Each structure stands twice: as C-alpha cells, then as structure tokens.
Amino acid sequence: MMQRSHSAASGHPFRRSVLRGRVRPLRVREEDGDMKLFVLSFTAFFVCFYTLIA
C-alpha cells in the first residue's frame, strides 16, 4: 500500500484550501442555552396540544 504525503500540495483542492489547526471551539452562552430549551419546550407543547385537537 502506498503512503500519501499530508502536505498542503497534495489531496483534494478543498482540503488544500482549508487551514488546519485554526479552528476555535464554539462557546455556548448560558442565555443561548436557556433560549434553546425554551423554544424546544414550547414547540413540543404546541405539537402535543395540536395532535390532541386534530
């Protein structure tokens, strides 16, 4: 089996265009998490209530 070099000049053009090691982790704010939980809960309640009516 042939070993490939992982240099920037080899591989798919998209892989060459992506910078390696420059990705910062996303920070989740607590307010954002609370809002997502509220929207999820509200949507679940709406779906359950709507299925009881229909």
C-alpha positions in Angstrom: 0.0 0.0 0.0 1.3 3.5 -0.9 1.6 6.1 1.8 0.4 9.6 0.9 2.0 12.8 2.0 -0.2 15.1 4.0 1.4 18.3 2.8 -0.6 21.3 1.6 0.2 20.5 -2.0 -1.4 17.0 -2.0 -5.0 15.9 -1.8 -8.3 17.3 -2.9 -8.4 21.0 -3.8 -11.0 21.7 -1.0 -8.6 20.1 1.6 -5.8 22.3 0.3 -8.0 25.4 0.8 -8.9 24.6 4.4 -6.5 25.8 7.0 -5.5 23.2 9.6 -5.3 23.9 13.3 -7.1 27.3 13.0 -10.5 26.3 14.3 -11.6 27.8 17.5 -14.1 25.9 19.7 -17.5 27.5 19.8 -18.6 29.0 23.1 -22.1 28.4 24.2 -23.6 31.2 26.2 -25.9 30.2 29.1 -28.5 32.7 27.8 -28.4 30.9 24.4 -28.9 27.5 26.1 -31.9 28.8 28.0 -33.4 30.2 24.9 -32.9 26.9 23.0 -34.5 25.0 25.9 -37.5 27.4 26.0 -38.0 27.1 22.2 -37.8 23.3 22.3 -40.2 23.1 25.2 -42.7 25.5 23.6 -42.5 23.6 20.3 -43.0 20.2 22.0 -46.0 21.5 23.9 -47.5 23.0 20.7 -47.1 19.8 18.8 -48.6 17.7 21.6 -51.5 20.1 22.0 -52.1 20.3 18.3 -52.2 16.5 17.9 -54.8 16.3 20.7 -57.1 18.8 18.8 -56.6 17.2 15.4 
